[in-house]
Amino acid sequence: MSAVGVFGGTFDPIHLGHLITAASVREIRNLEKIIFIPAFTSPHKTDIKSSGGKDRLEMVKLAVECTAYFEVCDFEIKNEGISFTIDTLSMLKEKYSEIELIIGYDNLIKFSSWKQPDDILKLAKLVVLNRKVKDEPDEKDVYYKSAFFVDTPLVEISASGLREKVRTGGSIDFLVPEKVKQYIYDLKLFKD
């Protein structure tokens, strides 16, 4: 059995950029599947108000339901509170022998501030989306040196931009899966 990819995030909402990126990483790294894990509350975004966990989980389920190599894990949503990667990976390691944790380049830069980063590396390989950022550090730490960098198609869609479009009556056609769009409109998400 090959490794599985773990792709965590707030997914508020999940969009085509997330899906295209995940599919690309799966192909590049020859992964069995990608497991999407919506965070209840990200430790690095505790000051940002997001949609309810159940709504975000449902949107991810709708987005991936027709793709056999995509799966959703509700572990962090069910646990509520701040979601720590180390806890999620520890749970997943009971089921999967090889795990690859997919993170953005911006997260690699601050990876040393994550809870138990050295233990995370014992549980999973780091796969980093090779996106350059403006505040790139001069010195590369041990986490940078242990990471696998992947070049995926750059899809310029932001969840915050999508929320703003919905709030102001703009179109999100072709930016999120159709069922996710319908869910957002039916529940009047992002309107307040």
The 8 nearest C-alpha neighbors of each residue, nearest first, counted from 0:
[[1, 2, 31, 97, 96, 3, 95, 30],
 [2, 0, 31, 30, 3, 97, 29, 32],
 [1, 3, 97, 30, 98, 31, 4, 99],
 [2, 4, 98, 32, 30, 31, 33, 99],
 [3, 5, 33, 99, 100, 98, 34, 32],
 [4, 6, 100, 34, 33, 101, 99, 35],
 [7, 5, 35, 101, 34, 36, 4, 100],
 [8, 6, 36, 37, 35, 5, 38, 9],
 [9, 7, 37, 10, 38, 36, 6, 41],
 [8, 10, 38, 37, 11, 41, 7, 39],
 [11, 9, 13, 12, 8, 37, 55, 158],
 [12, 10, 9, 13, 158, 55, 50, 49],
 [11, 13, 10, 158, 14, 55, 58, 161],
 [12, 14, 10, 11, 59, 17, 58, 175],
 [15, 13, 175, 16, 17, 174, 12, 18],
 [14, 16, 18, 175, 17, 174, 19, 176],
 [17, 15, 154, 19, 14, 18, 20, 156],
 [16, 18, 20, 15, 14, 19, 21, 13],
 [17, 19, 15, 21, 20, 16, 22, 14],
 [20, 18, 22, 16, 21, 17, 15, 23],
 [19, 21, 23, 17, 18, 22, 16, 151],
 [22, 20, 18, 24, 23, 19, 17, 25],
 [23, 21, 25, 19, 20, 24, 18, 26],
 [22, 24, 20, 26, 25, 21, 151, 27],
 [25, 23, 27, 21, 26, 22, 28, 20],
 [26, 24, 30, 22, 23, 28, 29, 27],
 [25, 27, 29, 23, 24, 28, 22, 30],
 [28, 26, 24, 29, 25, 23, 149, 30],
 [27, 29, 25, 30, 26, 24, 149, 23],
 [30, 28, 26, 25, 27, 31, 1, 2],
 [31, 29, 25, 2, 3, 32, 28, 1],
 [30, 32, 3, 1, 2, 29, 68, 33],
 [33, 31, 68, 3, 30, 69, 4, 34],
 [32, 34, 4, 69, 5, 3, 70, 68],
 [33, 35, 70, 5, 71, 6, 4, 69],
 [36, 34, 71, 6, 7, 70, 72, 5],
 [35, 37, 7, 72, 6, 71, 38, 34],
 [36, 38, 8, 9, 7, 10, 56, 35],
 [39, 37, 9, 40, 75, 8, 82, 41],
 [38, 40, 76, 79, 75, 52, 82, 80],
 [41, 39, 81, 38, 82, 80, 42, 45],
 [40, 42, 44, 43, 82, 38, 81, 45],
 [43, 41, 44, 81, 45, 40, 82, 83],
 [42, 44, 41, 45, 46, 40, 113, 47],
 [45, 43, 41, 47, 46, 42, 40, 48],
 [44, 46, 47, 42, 43, 41, 40, 48],
 [47, 45, 44, 48, 43, 42, 41, 49],
 [48, 46, 44, 45, 49, 40, 43, 41],
 [49, 47, 46, 50, 45, 44, 51, 40],
 [48, 50, 47, 51, 11, 9, 52, 40],
 [51, 49, 52, 11, 55, 54, 48, 188],
 [52, 50, 54, 53, 55, 49, 39, 56],
 [51, 53, 55, 54, 39, 76, 56, 50],
 [52, 54, 56, 51, 55, 57, 76, 50],
 [55, 53, 57, 51, 56, 52, 58, 50],
 [56, 54, 58, 52, 57, 53, 11, 59],
 [57, 55, 53, 59, 54, 58, 52, 37],
 [56, 58, 60, 54, 55, 59, 53, 61],
 [57, 59, 55, 61, 60, 179, 56, 62],
 [60, 58, 62, 56, 61, 57, 13, 63],
 [61, 59, 57, 58, 62, 63, 64, 56],
 [62, 60, 58, 59, 64, 63, 178, 57],
 [63, 61, 59, 60, 176, 64, 58, 179],
 [62, 64, 60, 66, 65, 61, 69, 59],
 [65, 63, 61, 66, 60, 62, 69, 67],
 [66, 64, 63, 67, 62, 61, 69, 68],
 [67, 65, 63, 69, 68, 64, 70, 62],
 [66, 68, 69, 65, 64, 70, 32, 63],
 [67, 69, 32, 66, 33, 70, 31, 34],
 [70, 68, 33, 66, 67, 32, 63, 34],
 [69, 71, 34, 35, 33, 68, 63, 72],
 [72, 70, 35, 34, 36, 60, 73, 69],
 [71, 73, 36, 74, 35, 34, 70, 37],
 [72, 74, 76, 75, 77, 36, 71, 37],
 [75, 73, 77, 76, 72, 78, 87, 36],
 [76, 74, 78, 38, 77, 39, 73, 82],
 [75, 77, 39, 79, 73, 78, 74, 52],
 [78, 76, 74, 79, 75, 73, 39, 52],
 [77, 79, 75, 76, 74, 80, 39, 82],
 [80, 78, 76, 39, 77, 75, 81, 82],
 [81, 79, 40, 39, 82, 78, 75, 76],
 [80, 82, 40, 42, 41, 83, 39, 79],
 [83, 81, 41, 40, 38, 75, 39, 80],
 [84, 82, 85, 86, 81, 87, 114, 42],
 [83, 85, 87, 86, 88, 82, 119, 114],
 [84, 86, 88, 83, 87, 119, 89, 115],
 [87, 85, 89, 84, 88, 83, 90, 82],
 [86, 88, 84, 90, 89, 85, 91, 83],
 [87, 89, 91, 85, 90, 86, 92, 84],
 [90, 88, 86, 92, 87, 91, 85, 93],
 [89, 91, 87, 88, 92, 93, 86, 94],
 [92, 90, 88, 93, 94, 89, 95, 87],
 [91, 93, 95, 89, 94, 90, 88, 96],
 [94, 92, 91, 90, 95, 89, 96, 88],
 [93, 95, 92, 91, 96, 90, 97, 89],
 [96, 94, 92, 97, 93, 91, 98, 3],
 [95, 97, 92, 98, 94, 2, 93, 91],
 [98, 96, 2, 95, 3, 99, 123, 1],
 [99, 97, 123, 3, 2, 4, 100, 124],
 [98, 100, 124, 4, 123, 125, 5, 3],
 [99, 101, 5, 125, 126, 4, 123, 124],
 [102, 100, 126, 6, 5, 127, 125, 99],
 [103, 101, 127, 106, 126, 128, 100, 104],
 [102, 104, 128, 106, 105, 127, 107, 101],
 [103, 105, 107, 106, 130, 128, 127, 129],
 [106, 104, 103, 108, 107, 132, 109, 130],
 [107, 105, 109, 103, 104, 108, 110, 102],
 [106, 108, 110, 104, 109, 105, 103, 143],
 [107, 109, 106, 105, 110, 104, 136, 135],
 [108, 110, 106, 107, 111, 112, 105, 113],
 [109, 111, 107, 112, 113, 108, 106, 116],
 [110, 112, 109, 113, 116, 142, 108, 107],
 [113, 111, 110, 109, 114, 116, 115, 108],
 [114, 112, 110, 111, 116, 115, 109, 83],
 [113, 115, 116, 112, 83, 85, 84, 111],
 [116, 114, 118, 117, 113, 119, 85, 111],
 [115, 117, 119, 118, 113, 114, 111, 120],
 [118, 116, 120, 119, 115, 121, 111, 142],
 [117, 119, 121, 120, 115, 116, 122, 85],
 [118, 120, 116, 122, 121, 117, 85, 123],
 [121, 119, 123, 117, 118, 122, 124, 116],
 [122, 120, 118, 119, 123, 117, 124, 116],
 [121, 123, 119, 120, 118, 88, 92, 98],
 [124, 122, 98, 99, 120, 121, 100, 119],
 [123, 125, 99, 100, 120, 126, 98, 146],
 [124, 126, 146, 100, 99, 147, 127, 101],
 [127, 125, 101, 147, 100, 146, 148, 102],
 [126, 128, 148, 102, 103, 104, 101, 129],
 [129, 127, 103, 149, 104, 130, 148, 102],
 [128, 130, 150, 149, 148, 127, 104, 131],
 [131, 129, 104, 128, 132, 103, 150, 105],
 [130, 132, 129, 133, 104, 135, 105, 134],
 [131, 133, 134, 135, 130, 105, 104, 108],
 [132, 134, 135, 131, 136, 105, 130, 104],
 [135, 133, 132, 136, 131, 108, 105, 137],
 [134, 136, 133, 132, 137, 108, 131, 105],
 [137, 135, 138, 134, 139, 108, 140, 133],
 [138, 136, 135, 139, 134, 140, 108, 143],
 [137, 139, 136, 140, 135, 143, 141, 108],
 [138, 140, 143, 137, 136, 144, 141, 142],
 [141, 139, 143, 142, 138, 144, 111, 108],
 [140, 142, 144, 143, 145, 139, 146, 111],
 [143, 141, 145, 144, 140, 146, 110, 107],
 [142, 144, 140, 146, 141, 145, 139, 107],
 [143, 145, 141, 142, 146, 140, 139, 147],
 [144, 146, 142, 143, 141, 147, 125, 124],
 [147, 145, 125, 143, 144, 126, 148, 142],
 [146, 148, 126, 127, 125, 149, 145, 124],
 [149, 147, 127, 129, 126, 128, 146, 150],
 [150, 148, 128, 129, 127, 151, 147, 126],
 [151, 149, 129, 128, 148, 152, 130, 24],
 [150, 152, 23, 20, 153, 149, 24, 128],
 [153, 151, 154, 20, 150, 19, 23, 16],
 [152, 154, 151, 155, 16, 20, 130, 150],
 [155, 153, 16, 156, 152, 19, 20, 15],
 [154, 156, 153, 157, 16, 152, 15, 174],
 [157, 155, 154, 16, 158, 174, 160, 14],
 [158, 156, 160, 159, 161, 155, 14, 16],
 [157, 159, 161, 160, 12, 11, 162, 156],
 [160, 158, 162, 161, 157, 163, 11, 12],
 [161, 159, 163, 157, 158, 162, 164, 156],
 [162, 160, 158, 164, 163, 159, 165, 157],
 [161, 163, 159, 165, 160, 164, 189, 166],
 [162, 164, 166, 160, 161, 165, 167, 159],
 [165, 163, 169, 161, 167, 162, 166, 168],
 [166, 164, 168, 162, 163, 167, 169, 161],
 [165, 167, 190, 163, 164, 189, 168, 162],
 [166, 168, 164, 165, 169, 163, 190, 162],
 [169, 167, 165, 166, 164, 170, 163, 190],
 [170, 168, 164, 165, 167, 171, 166, 163],
 [169, 171, 172, 164, 168, 165, 161, 174],
 [170, 172, 174, 173, 161, 175, 169, 164],
 [171, 173, 174, 170, 175, 180, 177, 176],
 [174, 172, 175, 171, 176, 177, 15, 170],
 [175, 173, 171, 172, 15, 14, 176, 156],
 [176, 174, 14, 15, 173, 180, 179, 177],
 [177, 175, 179, 178, 62, 180, 15, 14],
 [176, 178, 180, 179, 181, 175, 172, 173],
 [179, 177, 181, 180, 176, 182, 61, 62],
 [180, 178, 182, 176, 181, 177, 58, 61],
 [181, 179, 177, 183, 178, 182, 175, 184],
 [180, 182, 178, 184, 179, 183, 185, 177],
 [181, 183, 179, 185, 180, 184, 186, 178],
 [184, 182, 188, 180, 181, 186, 185, 187],
 [183, 185, 187, 181, 182, 186, 180, 188],
 [186, 184, 182, 187, 183, 181, 188, 180],
 [185, 187, 188, 183, 184, 182, 181, 54],
 [188, 186, 184, 185, 183, 190, 189, 182],
 [187, 189, 183, 186, 190, 184, 50, 191],
 [190, 188, 162, 166, 191, 165, 187, 163],
 [189, 191, 166, 188, 187, 165, 167, 162],
 [190, 189, 166, 188, 187, 165, 162, 167]]
